[in-house]
Amino acid sequence: MGYRTLLATLFLFSPHISTATPPNVLLIMTDDQGWGDVRSHGNDRIDTPTMDRIAEEGIRFNRFFVSPVCAPTRASLLTGRDHLRTGTVWVTRNLETMRSEEVTLAEVFRKNGYATGCFGKWHNGAHYPHHPNGQGFDEFFGFCAGHWNNYFDTTLERNGEPVETEGYISDVLTDEAMSFIERNRSRPFFCYVPYNAPHSPFQVPDKYFDKYKARGFDNKNACVYGMVENIDDNIERMLGLLESLDLSDQTIVLFLTDNGPNGRDRYNGGMKGAKASVHEGGVRVPLFIRWPEKIAQGIEVEQIAAHIDILPTLVDLCGLPMPATLPLDGRSLVPLIEGQTEGWADRTLFTHHTRRGEVNRFPASVRTQTHRMIVTEGGYELYNLVDDPGQETDLSADQPDIVQSLENEYEDWFVDVTKDLEGRMPLPVGYPDWPEVTLPAHEATLRGGVTYHGRAGWANDWITNWTSGEDSIVWNVDVVSSGTFEISLGYICKNKGVGSSIEVSASGNTIEAVVQEAHYPEPIPSPDRVDRGEVYEKVWGRLSLGNIGLDQGVQNLEVRATNISTENSVDLKFLKLVRSN
C-alpha cells in the first residue's frame, strides 16, 4: 500500500469536497505586494500571468483582508487567530515573535503525516522554539528577521546554519522549494513559500528593472514591479514542476500577499491607504486558490474573508481532523469555495496596528460586508464601501447607530485579544536542540545614551554612541536550564576604540574582555535601485569574552563598556551564546 493511500485510510475527510488521497498544499505569499500589483485586478502596466492564471483556474476572493504589516499577518495566517492573541504585536524588537504554544499550520500538517517546509521570510521569532523548526517545519531555508539586507549572493539560513547562496534571492528560495517538492513527491507535503520581495531594499535583476523603466516608471516602482514579475516567473516554475511530476491535480495552490503596497503612488484600485494603514487599501489583498478538478474555475467570491480563515479552510479542504488548537478566530471558507453562499453568516473582521510596538486602542478598523469603521485617537470614521469604495465620505455623524454598534463590537474584541499580552517575551536560551543563540541588537533594551545606528532599530540594525560606563545594553533572556555558555560579540570600532573593555554580567557572574583590534570595514556593496531606509550590511569583527555560568530562569543579560578609551567604545551588532555544558 502506497504512503498516500495509507494516509487516506486514516484521515477523516471533509463532508464537502471529497478527495481520494491527501492533497499537497503550496502556500505562496509575497511581501508588500498590494492588491493592485496584479494585472487581473485592473493594472495593465504590470505583467503577472501566473498569478492571474491561478485565479482563472480556481477561485478569487475579491474582499480578502490581512493585517497592515508583515509579522502580524504571518502569525494570523499560520494560526487562524487574531495576531494580538499570539503575542505578535509589531515587526521588530522581539515584538514580532509568536508564542511557542500556538498551533501552526505546519504542526497540523506534520501531525497528519505531511512533510513540512518553509522557504523565505519567517518573521515570527528567530530563536528556538519560536523558530520555524520549533513551530512544525521539518525544513526551513531563508531568514527569520523582518527584512534582509542584500538580495544577490547573500547568506541565508538552513535549519539554523548559515548558507552562502549564489543568485537572486527569489530565485534561490524557489530552487529550494522545488527541491523540497521533488524530494517529497511520493508523500503529502505542505510547502510554505513566503517571499520577501517586493519589500525593500529595492534590488532586482536588470532585465526586469529595464522592462519597467521602459514603461515610464521611476526607479522604485520599476524595481517593485520587476520584483513582482520575477516572483510570477518563479511561481510558474513551481507550477511547471507540479505538472512534470504529475502532482497538479493533487496540489492545492494558494497565492496571497501580506499587506497593502509599500508605496502610495502605485495603482491600488482607488482604495484609500497603503502598507501600515488600517484603511481598505492597507489590508485588502489578493487571495487566489487553485485545485484542479476539485475547485471550479473562474469563481469569484464577494463575501469578506481574512488570513485567520486559512488554517480552518485548509484543514477542511485536506480532510484533516480538526486539531486541538487554541480557540480559533477564523472559519472555513469551503462553503464559499463550493458556492454555498446561502446561509453564510454575516461577520465582522477587526484590524489593529501598533505605533512602534505600543498597543493602544487605535489605530484600528472594523470591517463588515458593507462598512469599514476607522478607530482613531480622536474618535471614529465610518465609510460605506459598497457606495463609496474610495472612502471619500465619512458617515459617522449621519449614522451614529452603526458607529455605536461597531464600537461596542470593537471594544469587546480589543479587551479580549489583549488580555494576555505582557510586552516583549524573554529570549529563550539553552535548549539542548538549539545550543547556539545569537541575540541581535534590535532585540535589546538600550539604557543611557546608546542608540541605534539606523532610524528605528529595525532588523539588522546595530547599536552605537556607546560613550559612557553608565550606558548598558540589556537582553532579557529565559535560560531553560542552568549551564555554562561561551560568550562572544560582533563589533566594529576604529583605532581609537582599541583598549575599550567590554563586560557581560548575568546570574551574579561577570566576564570581561578588552578590544585588541580595530575593525571598521566599509559597507558591503549593495545594488540598490533607490536609496534604502534600512542600514547597510557590514562584516562584523568577533570579540570572545570567555565562559559564563547562567542560572535557570528569566533574567537580564547586561553588557557595559567599563573602560571607554575614546568618545565611542565600539558599535555592537549581536551577542552570541554557545552552550558548553
LUMKE-723912 format. One record per residue (C-alpha): y, x, z. Coordinates in pm, 1 decimal. Layout:
BEGIN
@y Y	x X	z Z
...
***
This chain:
BEGIN
@y 0.0	x 0.0	z 0.0
@y 341.9	x 142.8	z -101.9
@y 612.1	x 210.7	z 154.5
@y 837.1	x -67.3	z 23.0
@y 551.6	x -318.6	z 12.3
@y 452.3	x -231.2	z 366.8
@y 807.8	x -282.0	z 489.2
@y 831.7	x -610.3	z 301.5
@y 539.6	x -748.1	z 500.3
@y 714.6	x -658.5	z 825.1
@y 1066.2	x -788.9	z 755.9
@y 1188.7	x -1137.3	z 837.0
@y 1361.2	x -1234.9	z 513.9
@y 1678.7	x -1431.7	z 464.8
@y 1641.7	x -1806.2	z 421.7
@y 1895.9	x -1776.5	z 140.3
@y 1848.0	x -1502.9	z -119.2
@y 1478.7	x -1422.5	z -147.8
@y 1352.9	x -1072.5	z -213.4
@y 1004.4	x -932.4	z -257.8
@y 1091.5	x -582.5	z -136.3
@y 1361.8	x -448.7	z 94.0
@y 1667.8	x -370.5	z -121.5
@y 1860.5	x -46.9	z -110.7
@y 2229.8	x -52.1	z -23.7
@y 2500.3	x 164.7	z -181.7
@y 2825.8	x 106.3	z 7.3
@y 3128.0	x 269.5	z -158.2
@y 3474.1	x 280.5	z -2.7
@y 3784.9	x 464.7	z -116.3
@y 4075.2	x 584.2	z 97.7
@y 4429.6	x 449.2	z 41.5
@y 4346.9	x 274.1	z -285.4
@y 4527.7	x -58.9	z -285.8
@y 4428.1	x -399.7	z -420.7
@y 4642.3	x -333.2	z -727.6
@y 4483.9	x 2.5	z -809.8
@y 4213.6	x -171.3	z -1014.4
@y 4263.3	x -269.8	z -1376.1
@y 4093.2	x -608.7	z -1348.3
@y 4345.6	x -709.1	z -1080.3
@y 4614.6	x -716.8	z -1345.2
@y 4711.1	x -349.5	z -1357.3
@y 4689.5	x -249.4	z -1723.7
@y 4823.0	x 102.1	z -1655.5
@y 4510.4	x 226.5	z -1476.1
@y 4156.7	x 260.1	z -1611.0
@y 3876.4	x 160.8	z -1371.1
@y 3595.5	x 36.6	z -1597.6
@y 3315.0	x 98.1	z -1348.5
@y 3483.7	x -72.3	z -1054.9
@y 3560.6	x -365.3	z -1285.6
@y 3202.1	x -365.4	z -1407.7
@y 3069.5	x -405.1	z -1051.7
@y 3288.7	x -714.1	z -1014.3
@y 3193.2	x -852.8	z -1354.9
@y 2822.1	x -803.8	z -1292.7
@y 2841.2	x -952.3	z -945.2
@y 3089.9	x -1122.9	z -719.0
@y 3458.4	x -1063.6	z -647.0
@y 3616.0	x -1165.0	z -315.3
@y 3976.4	x -1241.7	z -400.1
@y 4102.7	x -1262.1	z -42.3
@y 3926.9	x -984.0	z 142.6
@y 4103.2	x -809.2	z 430.1
@y 4072.4	x -484.9	z 623.8
@y 4290.2	x -300.6	z 876.9
@y 4626.4	x -136.9	z 791.8
@y 4492.5	x 220.2	z 828.6
@y 4176.3	x 423.8	z 786.3
@y 3982.2	x 463.8	z 1111.6
@y 4015.0	x 103.3	z 1235.6
@y 3879.6	x -25.9	z 903.3
@y 3581.3	x 207.4	z 924.9
@y 3497.4	x 101.3	z 1279.8
@y 3504.8	x -267.9	z 1188.2
@y 3310.2	x -211.3	z 866.8
@y 3031.3	x -25.9	z 1045.0
@y 3000.8	x -255.3	z 1348.3
@y 3102.5	x -606.4	z 1243.7
@y 3352.1	x -605.8	z 1530.3
@y 3729.5	x -602.1	z 1560.8
@y 3822.3	x -234.7	z 1585.1
@y 4000.9	x -260.0	z 1920.8
@y 3672.6	x -367.6	z 2080.0
@y 3508.9	x -45.2	z 1958.2
@y 3767.5	x 184.1	z 2117.8
@y 3910.9	x 282.8	z 1777.6
@y 4285.6	x 245.7	z 1811.5
@y 4457.3	x 479.4	z 1568.9
@y 4394.1	x 766.9	z 1325.8
@y 4427.7	x 1088.5	z 1529.9
@y 4446.2	x 1238.6	z 1882.2
@y 4088.0	x 1115.9	z 1951.6
@y 4210.0	x 757.5	z 1925.6
@y 4007.5	x 723.3	z 1605.5
@y 3680.7	x 760.0	z 1796.2
@y 3434.3	x 472.7	z 1811.5
@y 3233.3	x 420.6	z 2128.9
@y 2880.9	x 556.6	z 2103.8
@y 2727.0	x 232.2	z 2233.8
@y 2848.1	x 45.5	z 1926.1
@y 2561.2	x -52.7	z 1696.1
@y 2638.5	x 60.0	z 1342.5
@y 2505.6	x -44.0	z 1004.5
@y 2325.2	x 289.4	z 988.2
@y 2146.4	x 222.3	z 1316.2
@y 2045.3	x -122.8	z 1195.6
@y 1902.8	x 12.0	z 870.1
@y 1732.3	x 312.6	z 1028.1
@y 1561.1	x 88.8	z 1282.8
@y 1418.3	x -105.7	z 989.1
@y 1272.4	x 193.9	z 812.1
@y 1559.9	x 289.3	z 583.4
@y 1674.2	x 641.4	z 506.2
@y 2042.7	x 659.2	z 601.0
@y 2308.3	x 890.7	z 460.0
@y 2686.8	x 920.6	z 479.7
@y 2876.2	x 1127.9	z 223.3
@y 3252.6	x 1156.8	z 266.7
@y 3517.7	x 1089.2	z 527.8
@y 3378.8	x 962.4	z 860.4
@y 3694.0	x 934.9	z 1077.8
@y 3530.2	x 761.8	z 1376.0
@y 3464.8	x 1058.7	z 1602.5
@y 3390.6	x 1427.5	z 1548.4
@y 3169.5	x 1504.8	z 1847.8
@y 2811.4	x 1401.1	z 1914.8
@y 2718.6	x 1124.0	z 1995.4
@y 3027.8	x 983.8	z 1817.4
@y 2944.5	x 1197.2	z 1513.7
@y 2763.7	x 1027.7	z 1219.9
@y 2436.1	x 1193.4	z 1320.5
@y 2471.4	x 1026.2	z 1659.9
@y 2556.2	x 687.4	z 1507.3
@y 2249.3	x 628.2	z 1293.8
@y 2285.6	x 857.9	z 993.2
@y 1993.4	x 1085.5	z 914.4
@y 2216.7	x 1284.8	z 682.3
@y 2588.9	x 1349.9	z 689.7
@y 2785.2	x 1553.7	z 439.2
@y 3164.1	x 1550.1	z 439.8
@y 3419.9	x 1574.0	z 718.4
@y 3499.5	x 1380.8	z 1034.7
@y 3878.6	x 1413.3	z 1051.2
@y 4139.1	x 1172.4	z 920.6
@y 4221.6	x 1385.6	z 617.0
@y 4120.0	x 1712.8	z 457.5
@y 4345.5	x 1999.6	z 356.3
@y 4208.0	x 2101.5	z 18.5
@y 4005.2	x 1917.1	z -242.4
@y 3889.8	x 2210.7	z -455.9
@y 3622.0	x 2462.3	z -346.2
@y 3657.4	x 2354.6	z 13.8
@y 3446.1	x 2390.3	z 327.7
@y 3272.1	x 2069.0	z 431.1
@y 3005.2	x 1990.2	z 687.7
@y 2635.4	x 1914.8	z 661.9
@y 2496.3	x 1769.1	z 984.0
@y 2729.8	x 1977.1	z 1198.9
@y 2708.3	x 2300.1	z 999.1
@y 2984.9	x 2429.2	z 767.2
@y 2907.5	x 2439.6	z 395.5
@y 3112.6	x 2617.2	z 128.2
@y 3141.4	x 2396.7	z -181.0
@y 3241.9	x 2451.0	z -542.0
@y 3431.9	x 2196.4	z -744.9
@y 3644.2	x 1889.6	z -681.9
@y 3564.6	x 1709.9	z -356.5
@y 3490.8	x 1363.5	z -500.1
@y 3250.3	x 1520.5	z -749.7
@y 3082.0	x 1721.8	z -473.6
@y 3040.8	x 1417.6	z -248.0
@y 2893.1	x 1222.8	z -537.0
@y 2646.5	x 1502.7	z -611.3
@y 2526.6	x 1488.9	z -251.9
@y 2496.5	x 1110.6	z -251.6
@y 2298.2	x 1122.2	z -575.9
@y 2067.0	x 1387.3	z -433.5
@y 2005.4	x 1163.5	z -131.2
@y 1926.7	x 865.8	z -354.6
@y 1688.4	x 1068.0	z -568.7
@y 1505.5	x 1211.9	z -269.3
@y 1462.2	x 863.3	z -122.1
@y 1379.2	x 680.6	z -444.9
@y 1041.2	x 566.7	z -308.4
@y 1170.1	x 414.4	z 14.7
@y 1461.6	x 186.7	z 100.4
@y 1789.2	x 366.0	z 162.4
@y 2136.2	x 294.7	z 295.3
@y 2383.6	x 524.0	z 121.9
@y 2741.8	x 508.9	z 252.7
@y 2997.5	x 689.1	z 34.2
@y 3344.6	x 677.8	z 195.5
@y 3551.6	x 884.2	z -49.8
@y 3864.9	x 1048.6	z 91.1
@y 4064.0	x 1008.7	z -233.2
@y 4325.9	x 896.3	z -321.8
@y 4451.1	x 991.0	z 26.9
@y 4688.4	x 1287.1	z 35.2
@y 4712.9	x 1579.3	z -22.7
@y 4761.0	x 1485.7	z -385.9
@y 4519.8	x 1704.4	z -579.5
@y 4319.2	x 1611.7	z -888.1
@y 4171.7	x 1790.3	z -1193.5
@y 4412.1	x 1844.0	z -1482.5
@y 4250.8	x 1605.0	z -1729.7
@y 4313.3	x 1307.1	z -1500.3
@y 4661.7	x 1415.3	z -1397.9
@y 4768.0	x 1486.2	z -1754.9
@y 4645.5	x 1146.9	z -1873.8
@y 4865.6	x 953.5	z -1631.1
@y 5163.2	x 1182.7	z -1669.5
@y 5145.7	x 1095.9	z -2039.3
@y 5170.3	x 729.2	z -1940.0
@y 5505.4	x 796.4	z -1776.1
@y 5412.8	x 816.0	z -1406.6
@y 5577.8	x 1053.3	z -1162.0
@y 5365.6	x 1334.7	z -1020.5
@y 5248.3	x 1144.2	z -714.3
@y 5136.5	x 828.7	z -889.6
@y 4990.1	x 1020.9	z -1181.5
@y 4781.8	x 1206.5	z -927.3
@y 4683.5	x 891.2	z -735.5
@y 4575.6	x 707.4	z -1049.4
@y 4392.8	x 1017.3	z -1166.2
@y 4211.1	x 1040.0	z -833.2
@y 4109.7	x 675.1	z -862.2
@y 3981.2	x 719.4	z -1217.0
@y 3787.1	x 1027.0	z -1110.6
@y 3617.7	x 815.5	z -843.1
@y 3547.7	x 549.5	z -1104.1
@y 3372.9	x 813.3	z -1317.0
@y 3170.4	x 923.2	z -1015.4
@y 3065.9	x 567.6	z -936.8
@y 2949.7	x 543.5	z -1297.6
@y 2734.6	x 850.0	z -1235.1
@y 2571.2	x 683.2	z -934.7
@y 2508.5	x 359.0	z -1120.5
@y 2359.6	x 561.0	z -1404.8
@y 2124.7	x 734.2	z -1163.1
@y 2009.3	x 398.9	z -1023.9
@y 1934.9	x 285.7	z -1379.2
@y 1745.2	x 604.3	z -1466.0
@y 1534.7	x 569.2	z -1151.0
@y 1472.2	x 200.1	z -1224.9
@y 1645.1	x 107.5	z -898.2
@y 1937.2	x -102.9	z -1021.8
@y 1768.1	x -436.6	z -957.0
@y 1659.9	x -319.2	z -612.1
@y 2001.7	x -194.9	z -501.8
@y 2296.5	x -387.8	z -357.9
@y 2618.6	x -209.2	z -457.1
@y 2940.4	x -282.6	z -268.5
@y 3285.6	x -148.6	z -351.2
@y 3593.2	x -183.9	z -129.3
@y 3893.0	x 16.3	z -9.1
@y 4015.7	x 84.2	z 342.6
@y 4378.8	x -36.7	z 340.9
@y 4674.8	x -104.1	z 117.2
@y 4816.6	x 158.0	z -121.9
@y 4961.5	x 483.2	z 11.6
@y 5292.3	x 410.5	z -155.0
@y 5520.8	x 110.8	z -203.4
@y 5610.9	x 189.4	z -563.4
@y 5273.0	x 105.6	z -719.5
@y 5156.4	x -222.5	z -866.0
@y 5008.0	x -437.8	z -587.5
@y 5006.3	x -789.0	z -725.4
@y 5355.4	x -870.9	z -598.5
@y 5238.7	x -866.4	z -237.9
@y 5458.7	x -757.4	z 48.5
@y 5363.5	x -438.5	z 232.3
@y 5150.3	x -131.0	z 175.7
@y 4941.0	x 103.0	z 391.4
@y 5022.6	x 75.4	z 765.5
@y 5173.2	x -271.3	z 716.7
@y 5032.8	x -591.6	z 869.0
@y 5166.2	x -790.8	z 573.8
@y 4936.2	x -909.8	z 295.9
@y 4984.9	x -602.6	z 79.2
@y 4886.4	x -369.0	z 360.1
@y 4548.0	x -524.6	z 432.5
@y 4425.3	x -714.2	z 125.1
@y 4183.3	x -500.7	z -77.0
@y 3907.5	x -537.5	z -336.7
@y 3554.0	x -631.8	z -240.2
@y 3302.3	x -635.4	z -525.1
@y 2928.6	x -684.3	z -468.0
@y 2660.9	x -643.0	z -733.5
@y 2286.9	x -712.0	z -704.4
@y 2134.3	x -775.7	z -1047.8
@y 1915.9	x -1086.0	z -1074.0
@y 1996.5	x -1180.5	z -713.3
@y 2373.7	x -1236.0	z -721.8
@y 2516.2	x -1437.1	z -1010.6
@y 2757.5	x -1255.6	z -1241.2
@y 3129.7	x -1315.1	z -1263.8
@y 3165.2	x -1519.2	z -944.6
@y 3499.9	x -1525.0	z -764.7
@y 3536.6	x -1628.9	z -401.8
@y 3867.7	x -1764.5	z -275.7
@y 3774.3	x -1807.4	z 92.4
@y 3917.2	x -1541.9	z 322.1
@y 3677.5	x -1271.7	z 440.1
@y 3705.5	x -934.1	z 611.3
@y 3547.3	x -598.1	z 688.0
@y 3390.2	x -744.3	z 1003.7
@y 3170.2	x -956.4	z 775.6
@y 2993.0	x -668.2	z 601.1
@y 2733.8	x -594.9	z 872.1
@y 2608.5	x -952.6	z 915.8
@y 2621.1	x -1004.6	z 538.9
@y 2404.6	x -700.7	z 465.4
@y 2161.0	x -789.4	z 740.9
@y 2129.7	x -1132.8	z 579.1
@y 2109.2	x -1007.8	z 219.3
@y 1845.0	x -747.9	z 304.6
@y 1633.4	x -990.1	z 504.7
@y 1650.1	x -782.1	z 820.2
@y 1600.2	x -928.2	z 1165.1
@y 1941.1	x -962.1	z 1327.3
@y 1964.9	x -664.4	z 1563.2
@y 2068.5	x -673.1	z 1924.4
@y 2432.3	x -569.8	z 1896.7
@y 2744.1	x -613.3	z 2099.5
@y 2899.4	x -953.5	z 2015.8
@y 2997.7	x -968.5	z 1650.5
@y 3329.2	x -1097.9	z 1519.1
@y 3215.6	x -1123.2	z 1157.5
@y 2997.6	x -1378.1	z 984.0
@y 2751.5	x -1359.0	z 697.3
@y 2910.6	x -1420.0	z 358.6
@y 2577.9	x -1510.3	z 197.7
@y 2660.8	x -1882.7	z 173.8
@y 2974.2	x -1793.6	z -24.1
@y 2778.6	x -1549.7	z -237.2
@y 2539.3	x -1833.9	z -318.3
@y 2827.2	x -2071.0	z -397.2
@y 2774.0	x -2287.3	z -91.3
@y 3139.1	x -2344.7	z -11.1
@y 3088.4	x -2696.0	z 121.4
@y 3062.4	x -2681.1	z 495.4
@y 3211.7	x -2331.3	z 514.2
@y 3415.6	x -2349.8	z 832.9
@y 3782.6	x -2254.3	z 832.8
@y 3850.9	x -1935.5	z 1019.9
@y 4131.3	x -1716.6	z 1148.7
@y 4147.8	x -1341.1	z 1088.6
@y 4350.2	x -1102.8	z 1303.6
@y 4518.6	x -777.1	z 1207.2
@y 4660.0	x -523.8	z 1453.1
@y 4833.7	x -191.3	z 1407.7
@y 4946.4	x 65.9	z 1660.3
@y 5251.0	x 288.4	z 1652.3
@y 5145.2	x 643.2	z 1737.9
@y 4846.6	x 501.0	z 1924.9
@y 5026.0	x 278.9	z 2175.4
@y 4853.4	x -58.9	z 2191.6
@y 5125.1	x -324.0	z 2210.4
@y 5108.2	x -689.3	z 2109.0
@y 5289.2	x -600.2	z 1788.1
@y 5291.6	x -528.3	z 1503.2
@y 5013.5	x -770.2	z 1419.8
@y 4939.4	x -1065.6	z 1198.3
@y 4722.7	x -1376.5	z 1185.5
@y 4569.5	x -1496.9	z 858.9
@y 4430.6	x -1841.7	z 786.4
@y 4316.6	x -1970.6	z 448.5
@y 4674.1	x -2072.3	z 370.3
@y 4916.3	x -1887.9	z 600.2
@y 4998.5	x -1548.0	z 745.3
@y 5193.7	x -1520.6	z 1069.2
@y 5352.5	x -1185.7	z 1147.3
@y 5386.2	x -1080.2	z 1511.9
@y 5694.4	x -863.3	z 1561.0
@y 5878.0	x -723.3	z 1859.2
@y 6140.9	x -991.6	z 1816.2
@y 5916.9	x -1292.3	z 1755.0
@y 5720.8	x -1440.8	z 1466.0
@y 5742.6	x -1485.8	z 1091.2
@y 5537.2	x -1744.7	z 904.0
@y 5450.2	x -1749.3	z 533.8
@y 5257.6	x -1994.3	z 320.6
@y 5053.0	x -1761.9	z 99.0
@y 4948.9	x -2042.2	z -135.1
@y 5304.3	x -2136.6	z -232.2
@y 5466.5	x -1800.6	z -156.0
@y 5222.6	x -1511.8	z -221.2
@y 5505.9	x -1257.8	z -209.5
@y 5611.3	x -1366.9	z 141.5
@y 5971.2	x -1428.8	z 45.6
@y 6039.2	x -1735.8	z 262.4
@y 5993.4	x -1728.0	z 640.0
@y 5886.3	x -2077.1	z 753.5
@y 5869.9	x -2008.8	z 1126.4
@y 6180.2	x -2213.8	z 1206.5
@y 6065.6	x -2506.2	z 990.2
@y 5703.1	x -2518.7	z 1105.9
@y 5705.2	x -2442.1	z 1480.2
@y 5379.2	x -2629.8	z 1539.6
@y 5185.8	x -2392.5	z 1312.2
@y 5355.3	x -2093.8	z 1475.8
@y 5264.3	x -2218.2	z 1823.8
@y 4903.2	x -2278.7	z 1728.5
@y 4861.0	x -1936.6	z 1571.1
@y 5047.1	x -1771.7	z 1857.9
@y 4800.4	x -1921.9	z 2104.5
@y 4506.0	x -1802.3	z 1898.7
@y 4653.1	x -1455.4	z 1869.8
@y 4729.8	x -1421.2	z 2239.9
@y 4374.4	x -1520.6	z 2333.4
@y 4232.8	x -1277.6	z 2077.6
@y 4454.3	x -986.0	z 2182.1
@y 4369.7	x -1022.9	z 2551.2
@y 4000.4	x -1040.1	z 2467.6
@y 3976.3	x -739.7	z 2232.5
@y 4186.0	x -509.9	z 2453.0
@y 4031.6	x -593.0	z 2789.5
@y 3805.4	x -286.1	z 2789.3
@y 4047.1	x -36.8	z 2634.0
@y 4104.7	x 263.2	z 2858.9
@y 4302.0	x 500.8	z 2640.0
@y 4158.2	x 817.1	z 2494.0
@y 3789.1	x 877.0	z 2553.2
@y 3687.5	x 1207.7	z 2711.6
@y 3536.3	x 1452.9	z 2464.7
@y 3158.2	x 1488.6	z 2507.9
@y 3035.5	x 1843.0	z 2568.9
@y 2694.3	x 1993.1	z 2636.2
@y 2441.8	x 1770.9	z 2460.6
@y 2119.8	x 1969.3	z 2406.4
@y 2102.1	x 1840.3	z 2048.0
@y 2463.0	x 1946.7	z 1989.6
@y 2520.3	x 2269.1	z 2187.1
@y 2828.0	x 2378.4	z 1988.8
@y 3152.7	x 2180.5	z 2015.7
@y 3487.6	x 2262.4	z 1854.9
@y 3782.2	x 2093.7	z 2024.7
@y 4066.9	x 2071.4	z 1768.7
@y 4431.7	x 2093.8	z 1859.9
@y 4507.1	x 1732.8	z 1771.8
@y 4268.9	x 1612.9	z 2045.1
@y 4456.5	x 1798.0	z 2320.1
@y 4726.1	x 1682.1	z 2558.6
@y 5033.9	x 1907.4	z 2547.1
@y 5225.9	x 1990.7	z 2862.4
@y 5553.8	x 2175.0	z 2890.9
@y 5731.8	x 2298.6	z 2580.3
@y 5438.3	x 2336.1	z 2343.1
@y 5449.5	x 2121.4	z 2029.6
@y 5254.4	x 2056.9	z 1714.0
@y 5342.6	x 2261.5	z 1408.4
@y 5339.7	x 1950.1	z 1189.8
@y 5540.7	x 1636.1	z 1236.0
@y 5292.6	x 1422.4	z 1427.2
@y 4981.6	x 1608.4	z 1533.8
@y 4765.2	x 1477.4	z 1252.3
@y 4415.5	x 1609.7	z 1199.3
@y 4414.2	x 1981.3	z 1102.0
@y 4745.6	x 2044.9	z 1281.8
@y 4791.1	x 2326.4	z 1534.7
@y 4990.0	x 2399.2	z 1849.4
@y 5295.4	x 2622.6	z 1856.2
@y 5609.4	x 2701.9	z 2063.9
@y 5396.4	x 2846.7	z 2341.4
@y 5675.0	x 3026.4	z 2528.4
@y 5610.0	x 2988.3	z 2899.3
@y 5338.5	x 3034.0	z 3155.7
@y 5417.8	x 2680.0	z 3264.8
@y 5306.2	x 2543.7	z 2927.9
@y 4949.0	x 2425.4	z 2903.6
@y 4707.8	x 2268.5	z 2659.2
@y 4450.9	x 2030.4	z 2805.2
@y 4135.1	x 1875.8	z 2667.7
@y 3975.6	x 1601.2	z 2875.3
@y 3600.5	x 1661.0	z 2844.9
@y 3285.4	x 1491.5	z 2968.1
@y 3021.3	x 1754.6	z 3043.6
@y 2685.0	x 1576.8	z 3018.9
@y 2508.2	x 1830.9	z 3241.1
@y 2618.8	x 2141.6	z 3426.0
@y 2583.8	x 2468.9	z 3240.8
@y 2736.2	x 2788.4	z 3113.7
@y 2946.9	x 2785.9	z 2798.8
@y 3078.7	x 3065.1	z 2581.2
@y 3447.6	x 3005.5	z 2505.9
@y 3649.6	x 3121.8	z 2206.9
@y 3967.1	x 3001.0	z 2041.1
@y 4118.1	x 3000.5	z 1695.4
@y 4463.2	x 3156.7	z 1683.8
@y 4735.6	x 3317.4	z 1477.4
@y 5008.7	x 3549.9	z 1603.7
@y 5247.9	x 3810.6	z 1476.3
@y 5258.2	x 4167.6	z 1607.5
@y 5493.8	x 4070.8	z 1887.3
@y 5231.5	x 3830.4	z 2022.3
@y 4977.6	x 4107.4	z 2081.4
@y 4926.8	x 4159.7	z 2453.7
@y 4959.5	x 3794.6	z 2549.2
@y 4695.5	x 3683.1	z 2798.2
@y 4513.8	x 3352.8	z 2746.8
@y 4345.8	x 3178.8	z 3038.9
@y 4094.9	x 2892.2	z 3033.0
@y 4007.8	x 2706.3	z 3350.9
@y 3782.9	x 2414.7	z 3445.5
@y 3549.1	x 2316.7	z 3729.3
@y 3728.4	x 2560.3	z 3958.5
@y 3638.3	x 2852.9	z 3731.1
@y 3871.0	x 3066.5	z 3520.0
@y 3823.0	x 3315.9	z 3238.9
@y 4088.5	x 3523.5	z 3064.9
@y 4131.8	x 3747.0	z 2760.7
@y 4412.8	x 3948.1	z 2604.4
@y 4514.9	x 3909.8	z 2241.6
@y 4436.4	x 4252.5	z 2096.5
@y 4510.8	x 4199.6	z 1726.7
@y 4783.9	x 4036.2	z 1524.8
@y 4659.7	x 3777.8	z 1277.8
@y 4917.7	x 3590.0	z 1073.3
@y 4785.6	x 3503.0	z 725.7
@y 4971.5	x 3310.9	z 460.0
@y 4853.0	x 2952.5	z 398.9
@y 4557.7	x 2913.2	z 164.4
@y 4695.2	x 2829.5	z -181.7
@y 4678.2	x 2456.1	z -242.1
@y 4704.9	x 2293.3	z -586.7
@y 4920.9	x 2003.5	z -466.6
@y 5091.3	x 1790.0	z -731.4
@y 5367.3	x 1695.3	z -485.1
@y 5480.4	x 1834.7	z -150.7
@y 5245.8	x 1729.6	z 123.9
@y 5329.9	x 1569.7	z 458.0
@y 5037.7	x 1741.4	z 629.8
@y 5010.0	x 2104.6	z 737.3
@y 4859.8	x 2366.2	z 507.4
@y 4528.4	x 2534.9	z 570.6
@y 4500.2	x 2884.7	z 716.7
@y 4223.0	x 3128.2	z 802.3
@y 4222.2	x 3147.8	z 1181.5
@y 4152.8	x 3451.6	z 1395.7
@y 3898.5	x 3428.4	z 1673.9
@y 3953.5	x 3535.8	z 2034.8
@y 3648.2	x 3541.0	z 2261.2
@y 3711.0	x 3476.4	z 2630.5
@y 3354.6	x 3505.2	z 2759.9
@y 3144.1	x 3258.3	z 2957.7
@y 3249.8	x 2986.0	z 3199.4
@y 3046.0	x 2753.9	z 3417.1
@y 3122.5	x 2384.3	z 3379.9
@y 3011.1	x 2116.3	z 3622.1
@y 2872.0	x 1784.9	z 3507.1
@y 3125.6	x 1505.3	z 3469.3
@y 3468.9	x 1423.9	z 3333.7
@y 3728.9	x 1696.0	z 3388.6
@y 4020.9	x 1877.5	z 3230.8
@y 3970.4	x 2198.6	z 3041.5
@y 4309.8	x 2370.8	z 3056.6
@y 4447.1	x 2661.4	z 2854.0
@y 4750.7	x 2864.7	z 2962.6
@y 4925.2	x 3180.1	z 2848.9
@y 4950.2	x 3386.2	z 3167.5
@y 5143.5	x 3671.0	z 3010.0
@y 5388.1	x 3587.5	z 2734.3
@y 5465.6	x 3913.0	z 2554.4
@y 5739.5	x 3768.5	z 2334.8
@y 5922.5	x 3443.8	z 2261.2
@y 5595.5	x 3287.3	z 2137.6
@y 5248.0	x 3382.2	z 2253.1
@y 5008.0	x 3252.5	z 1991.3
@y 4957.6	x 2943.2	z 1782.3
@y 4635.1	x 2765.1	z 1873.0
@y 4411.7	x 2573.2	z 1631.9
@y 4097.6	x 2499.6	z 1833.1
@y 3885.6	x 2581.7	z 2135.4
@y 3514.8	x 2634.9	z 2075.8
@y 3239.9	x 2590.2	z 2334.3
@y 2880.0	x 2704.1	z 2282.4
@y 2629.9	x 2613.7	z 2549.6
@y 2426.2	x 2916.6	z 2655.6
@y 2201.7	x 2750.2	z 2916.2
***
